[in-house]
Amino acid sequence: MKTKIILPIIFLLVTSLSFSQGFKEKREKVKALKVAYITEQLELTTDEAQKFWPIYNAFDDNQAELRHEKMRSILDRFKPGNVEKLSEKDASNSLAQMEKIEEDLFNLKKKFIKDLQGVISAKKIIKLKKAEEDFNRELLKQMREKRRG
């Protein structure tokens, strides 16, 4: 029941933020909304929250670095026309780098789940995954609607 009330409020706020702030500020606001949403969905106790959030934030930061910074440095080489200019050896090296990043992401996720198992129940870990997916899906939906409208 709470979810039915909270989700629309969160995304109303996200939508209104887009009109008044820069990218970095928007990202911070979305992150704060995500924290609030996850906290509510997991129904964390005070003790759980004190242990959970440092683990989650470290994971989130490491994941963002791998996804955005390292992968971006590789993909920037593939701007229009650049792929055709790559030698087969350079293309092969780029593929190996991308595979390494994907492997690092997988290992990071495994470690994250292992670390969480000492802090919250397996059920709450599953709820976390669902809450993240629901939040991201709704965020994308709001962004699409904003672009159209």
C-alpha positions as YAML, in Angstrom:
chain: A
units: angstrom
residues:
- id: 1
  name: MET
  ca: [0.00, 0.00, 0.00]
- id: 2
  name: LYS
  ca: [2.76, 2.42, 0.94]
- id: 3
  name: THR
  ca: [4.49, 1.68, -2.35]
- id: 4
  name: LYS
  ca: [1.44, 2.80, -4.29]
- id: 5
  name: ILE
  ca: [1.63, 6.15, -2.53]
- id: 6
  name: ILE
  ca: [5.40, 6.62, -2.37]
- id: 7
  name: LEU
  ca: [6.31, 5.78, -5.98]
- id: 8
  name: PRO
  ca: [4.15, 8.48, -7.57]
- id: 9
  name: ILE
  ca: [5.39, 11.05, -5.07]
- id: 10
  name: ILE
  ca: [9.01, 10.14, -5.72]
- id: 11
  name: PHE
  ca: [8.63, 10.38, -9.45]
- id: 12
  name: LEU
  ca: [6.65, 13.58, -9.29]
- id: 13
  name: LEU
  ca: [9.62, 15.03, -7.43]
- id: 14
  name: VAL
  ca: [12.07, 13.59, -9.97]
- id: 15
  name: THR
  ca: [10.12, 15.14, -12.82]
- id: 16
  name: SER
  ca: [9.95, 18.53, -11.15]
- id: 17
  name: LEU
  ca: [13.67, 18.45, -10.40]
- id: 18
  name: SER
  ca: [14.51, 18.27, -14.07]
- id: 19
  name: PHE
  ca: [13.27, 21.80, -14.64]
- id: 20
  name: SER
  ca: [15.33, 23.50, -11.98]
- id: 21
  name: GLN
  ca: [18.73, 21.89, -11.57]
- id: 22
  name: GLY
  ca: [21.91, 20.88, -13.34]
- id: 23
  name: PHE
  ca: [22.91, 17.30, -14.09]
- id: 24
  name: LYS
  ca: [25.00, 16.74, -10.96]
- id: 25
  name: GLU
  ca: [22.33, 18.16, -8.69]
- id: 26
  name: LYS
  ca: [19.67, 16.04, -10.40]
- id: 27
  name: ARG
  ca: [21.78, 12.93, -9.96]
- id: 28
  name: GLU
  ca: [22.18, 13.64, -6.23]
- id: 29
  name: LYS
  ca: [18.44, 14.19, -5.83]
- id: 30
  name: VAL
  ca: [17.63, 10.98, -7.69]
- id: 31
  name: LYS
  ca: [20.11, 9.15, -5.48]
- id: 32
  name: ALA
  ca: [18.41, 10.55, -2.36]
- id: 33
  name: LEU
  ca: [15.01, 9.47, -3.68]
- id: 34
  name: LYS
  ca: [16.40, 6.02, -4.42]
- id: 35
  name: VAL
  ca: [17.77, 5.74, -0.88]
- id: 36
  name: ALA
  ca: [14.38, 6.69, 0.55]
- id: 37
  name: TYR
  ca: [12.59, 4.22, -1.70]
- id: 38
  name: ILE
  ca: [14.96, 1.34, -0.91]
- id: 39
  name: THR
  ca: [14.83, 2.08, 2.81]
- id: 40
  name: GLU
  ca: [11.05, 1.90, 2.77]
- id: 41
  name: GLN
  ca: [10.87, -1.21, 0.60]
- id: 42
  name: LEU
  ca: [13.37, -3.16, 2.71]
- id: 43
  name: GLU
  ca: [11.92, -1.98, 6.02]
- id: 44
  name: LEU
  ca: [15.42, -1.81, 7.48]
- id: 45
  name: THR
  ca: [15.84, -1.65, 11.22]
- id: 46
  name: THR
  ca: [18.13, 1.08, 12.56]
- id: 47
  name: ASP
  ca: [20.88, -1.48, 13.15]
- id: 48
  name: GLU
  ca: [20.48, -2.96, 9.67]
- id: 49
  name: ALA
  ca: [20.48, 0.48, 8.05]
- id: 50
  name: GLN
  ca: [23.70, 1.49, 9.83]
- id: 51
  name: LYS
  ca: [25.45, -1.59, 8.42]
- id: 52
  name: PHE
  ca: [23.65, -1.77, 5.08]
- id: 53
  name: TRP
  ca: [24.18, 1.75, 3.67]
- id: 54
  name: PRO
  ca: [28.00, 1.85, 3.84]
- id: 55
  name: ILE
  ca: [28.12, -1.49, 1.98]
- id: 56
  name: TYR
  ca: [25.52, -0.38, -0.55]
- id: 57
  name: ASN
  ca: [27.15, 3.01, -1.17]
- id: 58
  name: ALA
  ca: [30.60, 1.46, -1.68]
- id: 59
  name: PHE
  ca: [29.10, -1.04, -4.12]
- id: 60
  name: ASP
  ca: [27.17, 1.66, -5.95]
- id: 61
  name: ASP
  ca: [30.26, 3.87, -6.28]
- id: 62
  name: ASN
  ca: [32.45, 0.99, -7.52]
- id: 63
  name: GLN
  ca: [29.77, -0.15, -9.95]
- id: 64
  name: ALA
  ca: [29.36, 3.38, -11.31]
- id: 65
  name: GLU
  ca: [33.10, 3.71, -11.79]
- id: 66
  name: LEU
  ca: [33.31, 0.44, -13.69]
- id: 67
  name: ARG
  ca: [30.24, 1.09, -15.80]
- id: 68
  name: HIS
  ca: [30.61, 4.72, -16.59]
- id: 69
  name: GLU
  ca: [34.22, 5.75, -16.36]
- id: 70
  name: LYS
  ca: [36.13, 2.68, -17.51]
- id: 71
  name: MET
  ca: [33.61, 1.51, -20.09]
- id: 72
  name: ARG
  ca: [33.17, 5.06, -21.38]
- id: 73
  name: SER
  ca: [36.91, 5.37, -21.99]
- id: 74
  name: ILE
  ca: [36.74, 2.30, -24.21]
- id: 75
  name: LEU
  ca: [33.50, 3.19, -25.99]
- id: 76
  name: ASP
  ca: [34.65, 6.74, -26.72]
- id: 77
  name: ARG
  ca: [37.10, 5.21, -29.17]
- id: 78
  name: PHE
  ca: [34.16, 3.87, -31.16]
- id: 79
  name: LYS
  ca: [32.63, 7.14, -32.26]
- id: 80
  name: PRO
  ca: [31.21, 7.12, -35.80]
- id: 81
  name: GLY
  ca: [33.87, 6.13, -38.28]
- id: 82
  name: ASN
  ca: [36.46, 5.12, -35.67]
- id: 83
  name: VAL
  ca: [35.59, 1.42, -35.66]
- id: 84
  name: GLU
  ca: [36.46, 1.12, -39.32]
- id: 85
  name: LYS
  ca: [39.86, 2.66, -38.59]
- id: 86
  name: LEU
  ca: [40.71, 0.12, -35.86]
- id: 87
  name: SER
  ca: [43.15, -2.63, -36.64]
- id: 88
  name: GLU
  ca: [41.95, -6.14, -35.85]
- id: 89
  name: LYS
  ca: [44.48, -6.27, -33.00]
- id: 90
  name: ASP
  ca: [43.16, -3.03, -31.47]
- id: 91
  name: ALA
  ca: [39.57, -4.27, -31.81]
- id: 92
  name: SER
  ca: [40.53, -7.53, -30.12]
- id: 93
  name: ASN
  ca: [42.25, -5.63, -27.29]
- id: 94
  name: SER
  ca: [39.16, -3.44, -26.83]
- id: 95
  name: LEU
  ca: [36.94, -6.53, -26.63]
- id: 96
  name: ALA
  ca: [39.25, -8.03, -24.02]
- id: 97
  name: GLN
  ca: [39.06, -4.80, -21.98]
- id: 98
  name: MET
  ca: [35.26, -4.80, -22.17]
- id: 99
  name: GLU
  ca: [35.11, -8.45, -21.12]
- id: 100
  name: LYS
  ca: [37.40, -7.67, -18.17]
- id: 101
  name: ILE
  ca: [35.11, -4.85, -17.04]
- id: 102
  name: GLU
  ca: [32.06, -7.14, -17.30]
- id: 103
  name: GLU
  ca: [33.90, -9.79, -15.29]
- id: 104
  name: ASP
  ca: [34.86, -7.18, -12.68]
- id: 105
  name: LEU
  ca: [31.20, -6.10, -12.46]
- id: 106
  name: PHE
  ca: [30.09, -9.69, -11.96]
- id: 107
  name: ASN
  ca: [32.68, -10.24, -9.22]
- id: 108
  name: LEU
  ca: [31.70, -6.95, -7.58]
- id: 109
  name: LYS
  ca: [28.04, -8.05, -7.49]
- id: 110
  name: LYS
  ca: [28.98, -11.43, -6.00]
- id: 111
  name: LYS
  ca: [31.02, -9.73, -3.27]
- id: 112
  name: PHE
  ca: [28.21, -7.27, -2.61]
- id: 113
  name: ILE
  ca: [25.69, -10.08, -2.06]
- id: 114
  name: LYS
  ca: [28.13, -11.96, 0.15]
- id: 115
  name: ASP
  ca: [28.77, -8.82, 2.23]
- id: 116
  name: LEU
  ca: [25.04, -8.16, 2.56]
- id: 117
  name: GLN
  ca: [24.31, -11.69, 3.75]
- id: 118
  name: GLY
  ca: [25.98, -10.86, 7.03]
- id: 119
  name: VAL
  ca: [23.82, -7.76, 7.46]
- id: 120
  name: ILE
  ca: [20.31, -8.44, 6.12]
- id: 121
  name: SER
  ca: [18.28, -11.55, 5.35]
- id: 122
  name: ALA
  ca: [18.25, -13.28, 1.97]
- id: 123
  name: LYS
  ca: [14.63, -12.15, 1.55]
- id: 124
  name: LYS
  ca: [15.66, -8.53, 2.00]
- id: 125
  name: ILE
  ca: [18.45, -8.97, -0.55]
- id: 126
  name: ILE
  ca: [15.86, -10.19, -3.05]
- id: 127
  name: LYS
  ca: [13.59, -7.27, -2.09]
- id: 128
  name: LEU
  ca: [16.55, -4.95, -2.71]
- id: 129
  name: LYS
  ca: [17.02, -6.29, -6.23]
- id: 130
  name: LYS
  ca: [13.32, -5.84, -6.95]
- id: 131
  name: ALA
  ca: [13.24, -2.35, -5.41]
- id: 132
  name: GLU
  ca: [16.21, -1.26, -7.55]
- id: 133
  name: GLU
  ca: [14.58, -2.61, -10.69]
- id: 134
  name: ASP
  ca: [11.23, -1.01, -9.88]
- id: 135
  name: PHE
  ca: [12.88, 2.33, -9.13]
- id: 136
  name: ASN
  ca: [14.97, 2.28, -12.31]
- id: 137
  name: ARG
  ca: [12.02, 1.20, -14.45]
- id: 138
  name: GLU
  ca: [9.87, 4.03, -13.11]
- id: 139
  name: LEU
  ca: [12.71, 6.51, -13.53]
- id: 140
  name: LEU
  ca: [13.17, 5.52, -17.18]
- id: 141
  name: LYS
  ca: [9.42, 5.73, -17.72]
- id: 142
  name: GLN
  ca: [9.38, 9.25, -16.30]
- id: 143
  name: MET
  ca: [12.34, 10.27, -18.47]
- id: 144
  name: ARG
  ca: [10.66, 8.92, -21.62]
- id: 145
  name: GLU
  ca: [7.43, 10.71, -20.82]
- id: 146
  name: LYS
  ca: [9.31, 13.94, -20.18]
- id: 147
  name: ARG
  ca: [11.03, 13.74, -23.58]
- id: 148
  name: ARG
  ca: [7.73, 13.12, -25.36]
- id: 149
  name: GLY
  ca: [5.72, 15.71, -23.54]
...
